[in-house]
């Protein structure tokens, strides 16, 4: 059996803006989160996810604990994907 190399996707350092879904606009206004750039960095995306989780009723003490750590970028990407589907 041949060994196939595993090609991993690079870890993302920027994400489609979760507020405007990468459009740069919300209701024909410039998106306040990405300022129309359509992309956000990992810290902005992380804060958005944690704010969304808090607004959905997640435990504030757990959210604060997560704010003090850096999430795994792949986990963050999964959260962004799930939350963007919920917000549609």
C-alpha positions, 0 to 999 in steps of 0.5 A: 500500500502506498503512503499518500502525503497528508496535505493540511490546510494552512491555519487561517489568520483571517476569516470572512466577517461573521457580522456581514458574512463577508459582504462588507455591508449590512442593509446597504451600510458599511459593516461596523465589524470589518469596516467594509473589508469583508475580512477580520483577524483572529482576535476580532473573530474570537471576540465576535464569537464570544459576544454571540455566545454570551448574548445567547445565554452562555455562562458569563464566567465560562465566557470570561475564561475563554476570553483569557485564552486563545482558541484553536483556529480550527475550532474558531472556524467551526464556531463561525460556520455554525453561528453564521448558519444560525444567523441567516 
